[in-house]
């Protein structure tokens, strides 16, 4: 899927979103991961503009969401 995003987004284009930064389910949504794990995927196609813990999560998700803004290589 990440390879497909990289083909859709032009060089210099941006991909932004919120990811879970916590282990969760392996066989059904919501799926989780870690910041380090995500980097192994993104490093192939993107540079990092913003890659940090969300600052405006709701209380029960505080510290478990990761905000990304990536730039297509």
DSSP file (Angstrom, degrees, kcal/mol; ACC not computed):
  #  RESIDUE AA STRUCTURE BP1 BP2  ACC     N-H-->O    O-->H-N    N-H-->O    O-->H-N    TCO  KAPPA ALPHA  PHI   PSI    X-CA   Y-CA   Z-CA
    1    1 A X     >        0   0    0      0, 0.0     4,-2.1     0, 0.0     5,-0.2   0.000 360.0 360.0 360.0 -40.7    0.0    0.0    0.0
    2    2 A X  H  >  +     0   0    0      1,-0.2     4,-2.2     2,-0.2     5,-0.1   0.885 360.0  54.4 -64.4 -37.4    2.8    2.4    0.8
    3    3 A X  H  > S+     0   0    0      1,-0.2     4,-1.3     2,-0.2    -1,-0.2   0.898 107.2  51.5 -61.0 -39.5    4.4    1.8   -2.6
    4    4 A X  H  > S+     0   0    0      2,-0.2     4,-1.6     1,-0.2     3,-0.3   0.910 108.1  50.9 -64.9 -42.6    1.0    2.7   -4.2
    5    5 A X  H  X S+     0   0    0     -4,-2.1     4,-2.5     1,-0.2    -1,-0.2   0.904 107.7  54.4 -60.1 -39.8    0.8    6.0   -2.2
    6    6 A X  H  < S+     0   0    0     -4,-2.2    -1,-0.2     1,-0.2    -2,-0.2   0.804 108.1  48.8 -66.4 -28.3    4.3    6.8   -3.4
    7    7 A X  H  < S+     0   0    0     -4,-1.3    -1,-0.2    -3,-0.3    -2,-0.2   0.790 113.5  46.9 -79.8 -27.0    3.3    6.3   -7.0
    8    8 A X  H  < S+     0   0    0     -4,-1.6     2,-0.5    -5,-0.1    -2,-0.2   0.869 101.6  70.9 -79.6 -38.9    0.2    8.5   -6.6
    9    9 A X  S  < S-     0   0    0     -4,-2.5     3,-0.1    -5,-0.2     6,-0.1  -0.685  84.5-128.9 -85.4 126.9    2.0   11.4   -4.8
   10   10 A X    >   -     0   0    0     -2,-0.5     3,-2.8     1,-0.2    62,-0.3  -0.285  40.0 -79.2 -68.5 157.3    4.3   13.4   -7.0
   11   11 A X  T 3  S+     0   0    0      1,-0.3    62,-0.2    62,-0.2    -1,-0.2  -0.388 125.3  22.4 -55.0 128.3    7.9   14.1   -5.9
   12   12 A X  T 3  S+     0   0    0     60,-2.4    -1,-0.3     1,-0.3    61,-0.1   0.239  97.4 127.2  91.5 -12.5    7.7   16.9   -3.4
   13   13 A X    <   -     0   0    0     -3,-2.8    59,-3.1    58,-0.1    -1,-0.3  -0.300  55.0-120.7 -73.3 163.4    4.1   16.1   -2.6
   14   14 A X  E     -A   71   0A   0     57,-0.2     2,-0.4    -3,-0.1    57,-0.2  -0.813  17.7-165.2-114.7 148.3    2.9   15.6    1.0
   15   15 A X  E     +A   70   0A   0     55,-2.3    55,-3.4    -2,-0.3     2,-0.3  -0.999  21.0 175.9-124.1 123.9    1.3   12.8    2.9
   16   16 A X  E     +A   69   0A   0     -2,-0.4     2,-0.3    53,-0.2    53,-0.2  -0.950  13.8 115.6-130.9 150.3   -0.2   13.7    6.3
   17   17 A X  E     -A   68   0A   0     51,-2.1    51,-2.8    -2,-0.3     2,-0.4  -0.989  53.4 -88.2 175.1-176.8   -2.1   11.8    8.9
   18   18 A X  E     -A   67   0A   0     -2,-0.3     2,-0.3    49,-0.2    49,-0.2  -0.975  35.0-173.7-120.9 131.5   -2.4   10.4   12.3
   19   19 A X  E     -A   66   0A   0     47,-3.0    47,-3.5    -2,-0.4     2,-0.3  -0.882  31.7-105.2-120.2 153.2   -1.2    6.9   13.2
   20   20 A X  E     -A   65   0A   0     11,-0.3     2,-0.3    -2,-0.3    45,-0.3  -0.642  23.4-160.4 -75.1 135.5   -1.6    4.9   16.4
   21   21 A X        +     0   0    0     43,-3.2     2,-0.3    -2,-0.3    13,-0.2  -0.537  63.7  75.4-113.1  60.8    1.7    4.8   18.3
   22   22 A X  B    S-C   33   0B   0     11,-0.6    11,-0.9    -2,-0.3     2,-0.2  -0.956  88.6 -96.4-164.5 145.6    0.8    1.7   20.4
   23   23 A X        +     0   0    0     -2,-0.3     2,-0.1     9,-0.2     3,-0.1  -0.521  58.0 147.4 -66.7 135.7    0.6   -2.0   19.9
   24   24 A X        -     0   0    0      1,-0.2     2,-0.3    -2,-0.2     7,-0.2  -0.099  48.6 -11.6-135.6-124.7   -3.0   -2.9   19.3
   25   25 A X  B     -d   31   0C   0      5,-1.6     7,-0.7     3,-0.2    -1,-0.2  -0.636  37.8-168.3 -91.8 144.0   -4.7   -5.6   17.2
   26   26 A X  S    S+     0   0    0     -2,-0.3    -1,-0.1     5,-0.1     3,-0.1   0.646  89.0  35.4 -98.4 -20.1   -2.9   -7.8   14.7
   27   27 A X  S    S+     0   0    0      1,-0.2     2,-0.3     2,-0.1     4,-0.1   0.435 121.7  21.0-119.0  -0.2   -5.9   -9.3   13.0
   28   28 A X  S    S-     0   0    0      2,-0.1    -1,-0.2     0, 0.0    -3,-0.2  -0.979  91.3 -44.8-161.2 156.1   -8.6   -6.6   13.0
   29   29 A X  S    S+     0   0    0     -2,-0.3    -3,-0.1     1,-0.1     2,-0.1  -0.277 101.3  56.5 -64.3 154.3   -8.8   -2.8   13.2
   30   30 A X  S    S-     0   0    0     -5,-0.1    -5,-1.6     1,-0.1     2,-0.3   0.481  76.4-168.7 -77.1 136.3   -7.7   -0.7   14.9
   31   31 A X  B     -d   25   0C   0     -7,-0.2   -11,-0.3    -5,-0.1     2,-0.2  -0.659   5.6-160.6 -87.6 145.9   -4.2   -1.8   13.9
   32   32 A X        +     0   0    0     -7,-0.7     2,-0.3    -2,-0.3    -9,-0.2  -0.569  16.7 162.1-117.6-177.4   -1.3   -0.3   15.9
   33   33 A X  B     -C   22   0B   0    -11,-0.9   -11,-0.6   -13,-0.2     2,-0.3  -0.954  33.2 -97.7-177.4-175.0    2.4    0.2   15.5
   34   34 A X     >  -     0   0    0     -2,-0.3     4,-2.6   -13,-0.2     5,-0.2  -0.864  30.1-113.2-123.0 160.1    5.3    2.1   16.8
   35   35 A X  H  > S+     0   0    0     -2,-0.3     4,-1.8     1,-0.2    -1,-0.1   0.892 119.3  49.2 -58.0 -40.8    7.1    5.2   15.5
   36   36 A X  H  > S+     0   0    0      2,-0.2     4,-1.2     1,-0.2    -1,-0.2   0.896 109.9  51.0 -66.8 -40.0   10.2    3.2   14.8
   37   37 A X  H >> S+     0   0    0      1,-0.2     4,-0.8     2,-0.2     3,-0.5   0.928 108.9  50.9 -63.0 -45.4    8.3    0.5   13.0
   38   38 A X  H >X S+     0   0    0     -4,-2.6     4,-2.5     1,-0.2     3,-1.0   0.887 103.6  59.9 -59.7 -39.1    6.5    3.1   10.7
   39   39 A X  H 3X S+     0   0    0     -4,-1.8     4,-2.6     1,-0.3    -1,-0.2   0.851  95.3  62.0 -60.4 -33.9    9.9    4.7    9.8
   40   40 A X  H << S+     0   0    0     -4,-1.2    -1,-0.3    -3,-0.5     4,-0.3   0.836 112.1  38.5 -61.8 -29.6   11.1    1.4    8.4
   41   41 A X  H X< S+     0   0    0     -3,-1.0     3,-0.9    -4,-0.8     4,-0.4   0.912 118.2  45.7 -83.0 -47.8    8.3    1.7    5.8
   42   42 A X  H >X S+     0   0    0     -4,-2.5     4,-2.8     1,-0.2     3,-1.4   0.806  95.9  74.6 -69.2 -30.9    8.3    5.4    5.2
   43   43 A X  T 3< S+     0   0    0     -4,-2.6    -1,-0.2     1,-0.3    -2,-0.1   0.782  89.1  61.5 -55.0 -28.8   12.1    5.7    4.8
   44   44 A X  T <4 S+     0   0    0     -3,-0.9    -1,-0.3    -4,-0.3    -2,-0.2   0.843 124.2  10.2 -66.7 -33.6   11.9    4.1    1.4
   45   45 A X  T <4 S+     0   0    0     -3,-1.4    28,-2.6    -4,-0.4     2,-0.3   0.585 117.2  55.7-124.9 -16.6    9.8    6.8   -0.3
   46   46 A X  E  <  -B   72   0A   0     -4,-2.8     2,-0.3    26,-0.2    26,-0.2  -0.895  53.9-145.1-131.4 151.9    9.4    9.8    2.0
   47   47 A X  E     -B   71   0A   0     24,-3.1    24,-2.6    -2,-0.3     2,-0.6  -0.731  37.9-108.4-101.5 162.2   11.4   12.5    3.9
   48   48 A X  E     +B   70   0A   0     -2,-0.3    22,-0.2    22,-0.2     3,-0.2  -0.823  41.4 161.4-103.7 122.1   10.1   13.7    7.2
   49   49 A X  E    S+     0   0A   0     20,-2.4     2,-0.4    -2,-0.6    21,-0.2   0.822  84.1   4.7 -94.9 -51.5    8.6   17.2    7.6
   50   50 A X  E     +B   69   0A   0     19,-2.2    19,-2.8     2,-0.0    -1,-0.4  -0.999  64.5 160.2-134.9 132.9    6.8   16.4   10.9
   51   51 A X  E     +B   68   0A   0     -2,-0.4     2,-0.3    17,-0.2    17,-0.2  -0.668  35.2 114.5-152.8  87.3    7.0   13.1   12.8
   52   52 A X  E     -B   67   0A   0     15,-2.2    15,-3.3    -2,-0.2     2,-0.1  -0.943  68.7 -71.2-154.1 166.5    5.9   13.5   16.4
   53   53 A X  E     -B   66   0A   0     -2,-0.3    13,-0.3    13,-0.2    -2,-0.1  -0.427  62.2-101.1 -62.1 136.8    3.5   12.7   19.1
   54   54 A X        -     0   0    0     11,-2.2     9,-0.4     1,-0.1     3,-0.3  -0.369  28.6-162.4 -61.2 137.9    0.1   14.4   18.5
   55   55 A X  S    S+     0   0    0      1,-0.2    -1,-0.1     7,-0.1    -2,-0.1   0.578  84.4  46.7 -96.5 -13.2   -0.3   17.4   20.7
   56   56 A X  S    S+     0   0    0      2,-0.0    -1,-0.2     3,-0.0     3,-0.1  -0.025  75.6 138.4-123.6  31.7   -4.1   17.7   20.4
   57   57 A X        -     0   0    0     -3,-0.3     5,-0.1     1,-0.1     2,-0.1  -0.333  62.4 -98.0 -68.7 156.5   -5.3   14.2   21.0
   58   58 A X    >>  -     0   0    0      1,-0.1     3,-1.8     3,-0.1     4,-0.9  -0.422  44.6 -99.7 -69.9 157.6   -8.4   13.6   23.1
   59   59 A X  G >4 S+     0   0    0      1,-0.3     3,-1.0     2,-0.2    -1,-0.1   0.851 120.6  51.8 -50.7 -46.5   -7.6   12.7   26.7
   60   60 A X  G 34 S+     0   0    0      1,-0.2    -1,-0.3     3,-0.0    -2,-0.0   0.674 116.6  40.9 -71.4 -13.7   -8.0    9.0   26.4
   61   61 A X  G X4 S+     0   0    0     -3,-1.8     3,-2.6     2,-0.0     4,-0.4   0.418  81.2 132.4-108.3  -1.0   -5.7    8.8   23.3
   62   62 A X  T << S+     0   0    0     -3,-1.0    -7,-0.1    -4,-0.9    -3,-0.0  -0.283  78.7  13.5 -55.5 127.8   -3.1   11.2   24.6
   63   63 A X  T 3  S+     0   0    0     -9,-0.4    -1,-0.3     2,-0.2    -4,-0.0   0.368 113.9  78.8  87.4  -4.3    0.4    9.7   24.0
   64   64 A X  S <  S+     0   0    0     -3,-2.6   -43,-3.2   -10,-0.1     2,-0.4   0.309  77.4  78.1-117.4   7.5   -0.9    6.9   21.7
   65   65 A X  E     -A   20   0A   0     -4,-0.4   -11,-2.2   -45,-0.3     2,-0.4  -0.943  59.8-157.7-120.9 143.5   -1.2    8.9   18.5
   66   66 A X  E     -AB  19  53A   0    -47,-3.5   -47,-3.0    -2,-0.4     2,-0.4  -0.972   7.8-148.2-121.3 126.7    1.5    9.9   16.1
   67   67 A X  E     -AB  18  52A   0    -15,-3.3   -15,-2.2    -2,-0.4     2,-0.4  -0.816  18.7-172.7 -97.5 133.8    1.2   12.9   13.7
   68   68 A X  E     +AB  17  51A   0    -51,-2.8   -51,-2.1    -2,-0.4     2,-0.3  -0.969  21.5 176.8-126.7 142.2    3.1   12.6   10.4
   69   69 A X  E     -AB  16  50A   0    -19,-2.8   -20,-2.4    -2,-0.4   -19,-2.2  -0.894  23.4-178.5-136.1 109.8    3.7   15.0    7.5
   70   70 A X  E     -AB  15  48A   0    -55,-3.4   -55,-2.3    -2,-0.3     2,-0.5  -0.779  19.8-143.2-112.9 151.8    5.9   13.4    5.0
   71   71 A X  E     -AB  14  47A   0    -24,-2.6   -24,-3.1    -2,-0.3   -57,-0.2  -0.965  26.0-117.5-117.6 126.6    7.3   14.7    1.7
   72   72 A X  E       B   0  46A   0    -59,-3.1   -60,-2.4    -2,-0.5   -26,-0.2  -0.411 360.0 360.0 -63.4 129.6    7.7   12.4   -1.3
   73   73 A X              0   0    0    -28,-2.6    -1,-0.2   -62,-0.2   -62,-0.2   0.473 360.0 360.0 -66.2 360.0   11.3   11.9   -2.3
